Amino acid sequence: MDTLKVGIVGAGGIAAQHGIAWNTNAPRGEIVAVADISEPRAHAFADRFTGGKAKTYDGIESLLEDPAVGAVDICLPHHLHTPAILAAAKAGKAILCEKPLCTSLEDAATLDAALKASGARFVMAHNQLFQPSLVEARRLLAAGALGRPYFYRSVEAFQNRGALAATPSTLPPGESPWAWRNDPARMGGGEVLDTGWHATYRMLALANDRPVEVQAMTERFFLPDVAAEDTGVLLVRFASGAIGELVSSWAFAAVGNRHFEVMGEHGSLAGGGAELLHQLHAWPDPVARPFAPVHSFTAEVTHFLDVVQNDAPSLAPFETGARVLQLTLAAYRSVAEKRTMILPENPLEAGHPAA
Ligand SMILES: NC(=O)c1ccc[n+]([C@@H]2O[C@H](COP(=O)([O-])OP(=O)(O)OC[C@H]3O[C@@H](n4cnc5c(N)ncnc54)[C@H](O)[C@@H]3O)[C@@H](O)[C@H]2O)c1
């Protein structure tokens, strides 16, 4: 099998996890290029992850001209996802893109058309899908272990002390990741669009169902200087009638870092990074199944390679990204208007107030 040669676009904070992930997947994948507007960051990344072998570029346009590059891994600030995906699709490269997909449904429609026209492979970087407790919970749910699911909770929450600090010392000189995150035009939202994105796609993966309504509340509890919310709570109704509660925060963490719960007809499941608990209604105590930790970014790149090299169906296709964006933007409108929003079947159509 040919090695998939990738160009990393954006060599900031999260790119380091992608660097580990690509190297762990060698020789199926190889980092051959890296682009960053900050030359020191591009060089630092190339040195750390490729021993200085990868070519460095100042932007995606010049990287895409490199004939060695067969795929791009987009790790840019949110407002740059749309132009980067469009450029990569036009160049016919396979695309792995960090969350969020983009920051507006208008952009999502433009991307949808461009990706369909180019036929470029596209996978959202939804690393948390590969947490073993979630994989096993989805297997049990699909096998009907809980009967009809009634309620889902998905939590992505931690106290973000890094946001209080200046540019992290791990980064070479350049703009702090909090500069663009504090600029609504570049961030596109607040914590719910950023970290809450994980909680949202996790809930959609558990429910395997279409969300039809959302109500939301947001608050800024812990980070007085961020431009938008640091915490969001969303109530979601699914087509089946099941209800979801989504909690995401940069202000607090959940006990034991539990990521999800599912309550159903026959019992309940609860999972986090290290274990899955399973309790049917008559059982006095839950049964715990432990899991060895996985590096979810490595699993995400393995999946991307499976899609590109083996034609595997994508677990994180464009449609999921569009659905998460539709739900998130409708949640923001629910907050602004203090109303329940109805979510159209087409994920590219915006939610609207209930009549
Ligand atoms: N999956 C996760 O758990 C996770 C965690 C953190 C961030 N992310 C996502 O990763 C993306 C990047 O976030 P981050 O925290 O790494 O941000 P960051 O600010 O640390 O890194 C962004 C990098 O992009 C570079 N850049 C900016 N403009 C550029 C341009 N025009 N051309 C080339 N490079 C440019 C910056 O110099 C910087 O090095 C975001 O989409 C974010 O939501 C995902």
The ligand as an SDF file (V2000), in Angstrom:
LIG
                    3D

 44 48  0  0  0  0  0  0  0  0999 V2000
   -9.8290   17.9000   18.9100 N   0  0  0  0  0  0  0  0  0  0  0  0
   -9.4970   18.6120   19.9640 C   0  0  0  0  0  0  0  0  0  0  0  0
   -9.5350   18.1460   21.0920 O   0  0  0  0  0  0  0  0  0  0  0  0
   -9.0280   20.0450   19.7470 C   0  0  0  0  0  0  0  0  0  0  0  0
   -8.3530   20.7030   20.7850 C   0  0  0  0  0  0  0  0  0  0  0  0
   -7.8790   21.9890   20.5520 C   0  0  0  0  0  0  0  0  0  0  0  0
   -8.1130   22.6140   19.3200 C   0  0  0  0  0  0  0  0  0  0  0  0
   -8.8030   21.9570   18.3580 N   0  0  0  0  0  0  0  0  0  0  0  0
   -9.1040   22.6310   17.0810 C   0  0  0  0  0  0  0  0  0  0  0  0
   -7.8870   22.7620   16.3500 O   0  0  0  0  0  0  0  0  0  0  0  0
   -7.8940   23.9830   15.6240 C   0  0  0  0  0  0  0  0  0  0  0  0
   -6.6730   24.7930   16.0110 C   0  0  0  0  0  0  0  0  0  0  0  0
   -6.7220   25.0850   17.3970 O   0  0  0  0  0  0  0  0  0  0  0  0
   -5.3820   25.3150   18.2450 P   0  0  0  0  0  0  0  0  0  0  0  0
   -5.7900   25.3220   19.6680 O   0  0  0  0  0  0  0  0  0  0  0  0
   -4.3490   24.3840   17.7880 O   0  0  0  0  0  0  0  0  0  0  0  0
   -5.0310   26.8090   17.7910 O   0  0  0  0  0  0  0  0  0  0  0  0
   -3.6000   27.4940   17.7590 P   0  0  0  0  0  0  0  0  0  0  0  0
   -3.8590   28.9600   17.7050 O   0  0  0  0  0  0  0  0  0  0  0  0
   -2.7320   26.9210   18.8250 O   0  0  0  0  0  0  0  0  0  0  0  0
   -3.0020   26.9920   16.3470 O   0  0  0  0  0  0  0  0  0  0  0  0
   -3.4180   27.5360   15.1130 C   0  0  0  0  0  0  0  0  0  0  0  0
   -2.1740   27.6630   14.2310 C   0  0  0  0  0  0  0  0  0  0  0  0
   -2.6060   28.1760   12.9530 O   0  0  0  0  0  0  0  0  0  0  0  0
   -1.6450   29.1210   12.5130 C   0  0  0  0  0  0  0  0  0  0  0  0
   -2.2450   30.0270   11.5330 N   0  0  0  0  0  0  0  0  0  0  0  0
   -3.0680   31.0860   11.7430 C   0  0  0  0  0  0  0  0  0  0  0  0
   -3.4200   31.6280   10.5680 N   0  0  0  0  0  0  0  0  0  0  0  0
   -2.8260   30.8940    9.6020 C   0  0  0  0  0  0  0  0  0  0  0  0
   -2.8400   30.9430    8.1900 C   0  0  0  0  0  0  0  0  0  0  0  0
   -3.5250   31.8800    7.5140 N   0  0  0  0  0  0  0  0  0  0  0  0
   -2.1170   30.0220    7.4990 N   0  0  0  0  0  0  0  0  0  0  0  0
   -1.3980   29.0760    8.1450 C   0  0  0  0  0  0  0  0  0  0  0  0
   -1.3530   28.9800    9.5030 N   0  0  0  0  0  0  0  0  0  0  0  0
   -2.0620   29.8800   10.2050 C   0  0  0  0  0  0  0  0  0  0  0  0
   -1.2160   29.8340   13.7900 C   0  0  0  0  0  0  0  0  0  0  0  0
    0.0430   30.5100   13.6220 O   0  0  0  0  0  0  0  0  0  0  0  0
   -1.1490   28.6660   14.7760 C   0  0  0  0  0  0  0  0  0  0  0  0
    0.1350   28.0870   14.8140 O   0  0  0  0  0  0  0  0  0  0  0  0
   -9.2280   24.6470   15.9430 C   0  0  0  0  0  0  0  0  0  0  0  0
  -10.1300   24.3400   14.9350 O   0  0  0  0  0  0  0  0  0  0  0  0
   -9.6450   24.0360   17.2510 C   0  0  0  0  0  0  0  0  0  0  0  0
  -11.0370   24.0230   17.4800 O   0  0  0  0  0  0  0  0  0  0  0  0
   -9.2360   20.6810   18.5410 C   0  0  0  0  0  0  0  0  0  0  0  0
  1  2  1  0
  2  3  2  0
  2  4  1  0
  4  5  1  0
  4 44  2  0
  5  6  2  0
  6  7  1  0
  7  8  2  0
  8  9  1  0
  8 44  1  0
  9 10  1  0
  9 42  1  0
 10 11  1  0
 11 12  1  0
 11 40  1  0
 12 13  1  0
 13 14  1  0
 14 15  2  0
 14 16  1  0
 14 17  1  0
 17 18  1  0
 18 19  2  0
 18 20  1  0
 18 21  1  0
 21 22  1  0
 22 23  1  0
 23 24  1  0
 23 38  1  0
 24 25  1  0
 25 26  1  0
 25 36  1  0
 26 27  1  0
 26 35  1  0
 27 28  2  0
 28 29  1  0
 29 30  1  0
 29 35  2  0
 30 31  1  0
 30 32  2  0
 32 33  1  0
 33 34  2  0
 34 35  1  0
 36 37  1  0
 36 38  1  0
 38 39  1  0
 40 41  1  0
 40 42  1  0
 42 43  1  0
M  CHG  2   8   1  16  -1
M  END
$$$$
